[in-house]
């Protein structure tokens, strides 16, 4: 038995970002609490996201067009080229800065946030893991190409480390083809985001720019194409058994931890300005 789509989201657009998770549906995709699609064109200069704070979450950045320079108060720096992936765990609090460098005036990136496990990571140290595109493995056959960004696909694993059990896959599927993924046991939360083309999942048809949320299950995910090829992102993960309390830039399992995270961010901001 394969999984089915129980909800389709078109997102809320606030140029240049389309967001697919809001306060009203924050808990539905546990352990995932943000999915944003960033896209600009006609850019002359780099686009800046100056130093800003997070706590209690991990931010996963994936530039599709453009590169991103990263800097954080945990002491990590990096320049992620197009097609690379980075995971920053904010832990008990961090400030970070991201600068997007367009390619021929265009920039496009995906941002995914996850919760952090309460006991080990939510209030822990800031960590950072990244890999350029050429270090990320691909599983290829005649009909599809699956790039493993985080986690595992058909026994092939990404070198990028994360504390949450999950799979993050970038798939190109030719027309008239089928693709499947047997999620690891416990990764019962899953969604698909269609970047281009058309996709069929059971009786559901998805178009470019739509997110399809799967039913909660350990069953296999099966998708197919008909007359059009498709490019999509598949994300699956194991929910965390903890409360979800959002303050906007931070997400915690308790108000006590949210207060501690806010204090740490304020402390870091004071240090940055002095």
C-alpha positions in Angstrom: 0.0 0.0 0.0 1.3 3.4 -0.9 0.8 6.8 0.8 -1.7 9.4 -0.4 -1.9 13.2 -0.4 -4.1 14.5 2.4 -3.6 18.2 1.8 -2.3 20.5 -0.9 -0.8 23.9 -0.1 -0.1 26.8 -2.5 1.6 28.9 0.0 1.5 32.6 1.1 3.5 34.9 -1.1 5.4 37.8 0.3 7.9 38.6 -2.5 10.6 37.3 -2.8 9.5 34.5 -0.4 6.6 32.0 -0.6 5.9 30.4 2.7 4.1 27.0 3.2 4.0 26.8 7.0 2.2 29.3 9.2 1.2 29.6 12.9 -2.2 28.0 12.0 -0.6 24.7 10.7 2.7 24.7 12.6 2.3 21.4 14.2 1.1 19.4 11.2 4.5 18.6 9.7 6.4 17.8 12.9 9.5 17.8 13.0 9.4 20.4 10.2 8.3 23.9 11.1 9.2 26.0 8.0 9.3 25.6 4.2 10.1 28.7 2.2 10.8 29.2 -1.5 13.0 32.3 -2.1 13.2 33.6 -5.7 14.4 36.9 -7.3 15.3 38.0 -10.8 16.8 41.2 -12.2 19.1 41.5 -9.2 22.2 43.7 -9.6 23.7 43.4 -6.1 23.9 40.6 -3.4 20.7 40.2 -1.3 21.5 40.4 2.4 19.9 38.8 5.4 21.9 40.6 8.1 22.7 39.2 11.6 19.5 37.8 13.1 18.7 35.3 15.9 17.2 31.8 16.2 17.0 29.2 19.0 15.6 25.7 19.3 15.6 25.0 15.5 17.9 23.9 12.7 17.9 25.8 9.5 18.6 23.9 6.3 19.5 26.1 3.3 19.6 24.8 -0.3 20.5 27.3 -3.0 19.2 26.2 -6.4 20.4 29.3 -8.3 23.0 31.6 -6.7 25.5 31.0 -3.8 25.2 31.8 -0.1 27.9 33.1 2.3 27.2 32.1 5.9 28.5 33.5 9.1 27.3 32.8 12.7 28.2 33.7 16.3 29.1 30.0 16.9 32.2 30.6 14.9 31.2 29.0 11.7 31.6 30.4 8.2 31.1 29.0 4.7 30.4 29.9 1.1 27.8 27.5 -0.2 27.7 27.3 -4.0 24.6 26.5 -6.1 23.4 22.9 -5.4 25.1 22.6 -2.0 23.4 22.1 1.3 24.0 23.5 4.8 22.5 22.7 8.2 22.9 25.1 11.1 21.5 24.0 14.5 20.7 27.1 16.5 20.7 25.3 19.9 20.3 27.6 22.8 20.7 30.7 20.7 22.7 32.1 17.7 23.0 35.0 15.4 23.7 34.3 11.8 24.1 36.2 8.6 23.3 35.0 5.1 24.4 36.9 1.9 22.9 35.6 -1.4 25.0 36.2 -4.5 22.8 36.0 -7.7 23.8 34.2 -10.8 23.1 36.4 -13.9 20.6 38.4 -11.9 18.7 35.4 -10.6 18.6 33.8 -7.2 16.5 30.9 -6.0 16.8 28.9 -2.7 14.8 26.6 -0.4 14.7 27.0 3.3 13.7 24.2 5.6 13.5 24.3 9.4 13.3 21.4 11.8 12.7 21.2 15.5 15.6 20.0 17.7 15.3 17.1 20.1 14.7 18.4 23.6 17.2 16.4 25.6 20.3 16.7 23.4 20.1 19.6 21.1 17.3 22.1 21.7 19.3 24.2 24.2 22.7 22.8 23.2 25.6 24.3 21.3 25.5 25.8 17.8 26.5 23.3 15.1 27.1 23.6 11.4 27.4 21.0 8.6 27.6 21.7 4.9 28.5 20.0 1.6 29.0 21.4 -1.9 26.9 19.9 -4.7 29.7 17.7 -6.0 30.0 16.0 -2.6 26.3 15.1 -2.5 25.6 11.6 -3.9 23.1 10.9 -6.7 21.1 7.8 -7.5 20.6 7.6 -11.2 18.7 5.3 -13.6 17.1 5.7 -17.1 14.1 7.6 -15.8 15.2 9.5 -12.7 18.0 11.3 -10.9 17.7 11.5 -7.1 20.2 13.8 -5.2 20.5 12.9 -1.5 20.7 16.2 0.4 20.2 14.9 3.9 19.6 11.3 5.1 19.5 8.3 2.9 17.9 7.0 -0.3 18.2 3.3 -1.5 21.2 2.8 0.8 23.0 5.9 -0.4 23.7 8.5 2.3 24.4 12.2 2.4 27.6 13.4 4.2 25.6 16.2 5.9 24.9 15.5 9.5 21.7 16.3 11.4 20.2 15.4 14.8 16.8 14.7 13.4 16.0 11.4 11.6 15.0 12.6 8.1 15.5 12.3 4.4 15.7 15.3 2.0 15.8 14.4 -1.6 15.9 16.4 -4.9 14.4 14.4 -7.8 14.3 14.8 -11.5 11.8 12.4 -13.1 11.2 12.0 -16.9 7.8 12.0 -18.4 5.9 8.7 -18.4 7.9 7.5 -15.4 7.5 6.3 -11.8 9.6 6.9 -8.7 9.3 5.5 -5.2 10.9 5.9 -1.8 10.5 3.5 1.1 10.8 5.8 4.1 12.9 4.7 7.1 10.7 3.3 9.9 9.3 6.1 12.0 9.7 8.8 9.3 5.9 9.1 9.2 5.8 12.8 8.3 6.4 13.5 4.6 5.7 16.2 2.0 6.5 16.8 -1.6 7.2 20.2 -3.2 7.0 20.5 -7.0 9.4 22.9 -8.5 8.4 22.3 -12.1 6.2 20.0 -14.3 3.3 17.9 -13.1 3.1 15.0 -10.7 0.6 12.3 -10.0 0.3 10.7 -6.6 -2.6 8.2 -6.4 -5.6 10.2 -7.6 -4.0 13.5 -6.8 -2.4 15.8 -9.4 0.2 18.4 -8.3 1.3 21.4 -10.3 4.5 23.5 -10.1 4.6 25.6 -6.9 2.4 23.3 -4.9 3.2 21.3 -1.7 1.5 18.0 -1.2 1.3 16.6 2.4 1.2 12.8 2.7 -0.9 10.9 5.2 1.0 9.8 8.3 2.3 6.3 7.6 5.4 4.1 7.3 4.2 3.0 3.8 6.1 3.5 0.6 5.8 6.8 -1.3 5.0 6.4 -5.0 4.8 9.2 -7.6 4.5 9.2 -11.4 4.5 11.5 -14.4 2.5 11.3 -17.6 3.1 13.8 -20.4 5.4 16.1 -18.5 8.7 15.7 -16.7 8.8 16.8 -13.1 11.4 18.2 -10.7 10.5 17.9 -7.0 11.8 17.9 -3.4 10.7 15.0 -1.1 11.1 15.5 2.6 10.3 12.9 5.2 11.1 12.8 8.9 10.4 11.3 12.3 8.1 13.4 14.5 9.5 14.5 17.9 7.3 13.8 20.9 7.5 17.3 22.4 5.4 20.5 22.5 5.8 23.0 19.7 5.9 26.7 20.9 6.8 29.3 18.3 8.0 32.8 18.9 8.5 33.5 15.2 12.3 33.2 14.7 12.6 30.5 17.4 10.7 27.3 18.2 10.9 25.5 21.6 9.3 22.7 23.6 8.5 25.0 26.6 8.0 28.7 27.4 10.9 28.4 29.8 13.3 27.4 27.0 11.8 30.1 24.7 12.7 32.7 27.4 16.2 31.3 27.8 16.7 31.3 24.0 15.5 34.9 23.7 17.8 36.0 26.5 20.8 34.4 24.7 19.9 36.0 21.4 19.6 39.4 23.2 23.0 38.9 24.8 24.6 38.1 21.5 23.1 41.1 19.9 24.5 43.3 22.7 27.9 41.8 22.2 27.7 42.3 18.5 27.0 46.0 18.8 29.7 46.7 21.4 
